[in-house]
Amino acid sequence: MTTLPQPPDILSPEFAADPYPGYRILRAHYPLFHDPGTDSFLVSRYEDVARAFRDPVFTTDNYAWQLEPAHGGRTLPQMSGREHSVRRALVAPAFRGRELREKFLPVIERNARELIDAFRDAAETDLVASFATRFPINVIVDMLGLDRADHDRFHGWYVSAVGFLANLAQDPEVAEAGRRAGRELSAYLLPIIHERRANPGDDLLSTLCTAEVEGTRMNDRDITSFVSLLLSAGGETTDKALAALFRNLLAHPDQLAAVRADRSLIPVAFAETLRFTPPVQMIMRQTAAEVTLSGGTVPAGATVTCLIGAANRDERQYARPDTFDVLRGDLSPATAFSAAADHVAFGLGRHFCAGALLAHAEVQVAAGQLLDAFPAMDFAEGAAPADAGVFTRGPEHLRVRLAPGEDPPDGLIPRTPQPPRDSR
Ligand code: HEM
């Protein structure tokens, strides 16, 4: 008689140190598992996670307790139907197509350059502290037309907001820090919102202040919670993705060399990073009715935890799922940043990440500039740092040795490839 391996305790330190063996056990033996620690049903196979993102029987009502208190109001992920599509249409143009290319690409390029300038001549740096945690938030702050001098406050607020979302163990201090961050950000934003309503500019915050949704303007609370969502959705995720991309490439020097030689491979390497080490490891849903998945039946009214990190390594979906392989044939770079993606790092369906193409543009530009500036970048400590975090996950530090490259001759700016067309 064979004995089944124990299901993992997703709140345990062992799971936090390396969740992937636990994910494998779940996929193979407990594809639908009621986790007592989080009182939710864990879903780990690709097919089931994709279904939960696409099928409206899996609602996002859970965000009423998981997100709303930290943002101080209802936000996109919580909405459905027409309310959702109308609100999403307000910000979507800024994050794709012409507006992204013409208006915001220069902002992205300038922000990457300015941050790199601060350590261009250094022998070593921690790429997480000096670049990854600063770059995406600086970009979104510039897009909104807020003051970059307040970076540390924005960073503190979004870390607390994401902490609230990720508070699987229901720690009351973490919950209170999230609520406090929502209140503080809201108090910070209100006078700025009033100013922008009176004197709108060309920025995204002015767009939110002046836009009419079904004949009415968004009220102050709608806008403060929307901005709070954008700061946290656009900050911590891309930050972890960038750090993981460089860690994964530095750990595979042959693949790094291929990307250096052919910069059109940057988005391909980014897509494989999102599959292999997704920054958002899990997303929850609530069932509106009883529903049957490949692993069993979930009752109505249950909370379901969709394990993105497990689905993205499902052996039913990918060959050699535990191998980082930029050139794998079963992940399409052409669709990786659209709702037709064949990985689930951005979710799928109607709540598919609204900022996927912005993240693509940010990583394309940042990785291109970093590779140009440091032609011999390598791990400073000889080995790849591990990831940390259970809900969101990525390297906490990435100490790299830098060998500064030559400045390009005057007028010769390295070419930055454009974002792909939005295929949604
Ligand atoms: C690599 C970076 C990123 C990752 C891995 C990521 C991941 C995700 C995931 C998994 C969702 C789905 C949530 C759900 O279905 O409940 C989502 C939604 C969302 N993301 Fe991202 N995200 C990233 C970057 C960004 C950026 C840069 C922005 C914009 C500033 C952004 C804005 C949003 C918004 C507004 C939603 C809600 C969409 C909706 O409910 O319709 N994300 N993201």
Boltz pocket constraint, residues with backbone or C-beta under 6 A from the ligand:
constraints:
  - pocket:
      binder: B
      contacts: [[A, 53], [A, 60], [A, 76], [A, 77], [A, 78], [A, 88], [A, 140], [A, 229], [A, 230], [A, 231], [A, 233], [A, 234], [A, 235], [A, 237], [A, 238], [A, 241], [A, 278], [A, 279], [A, 280], [A, 283], [A, 284], [A, 344], [A, 345], [A, 346], [A, 347], [A, 348], [A, 350], [A, 351], [A, 352], [A, 353], [A, 354], [A, 355], [A, 356], [A, 358], [A, 359]]
      max_distance: 6.0
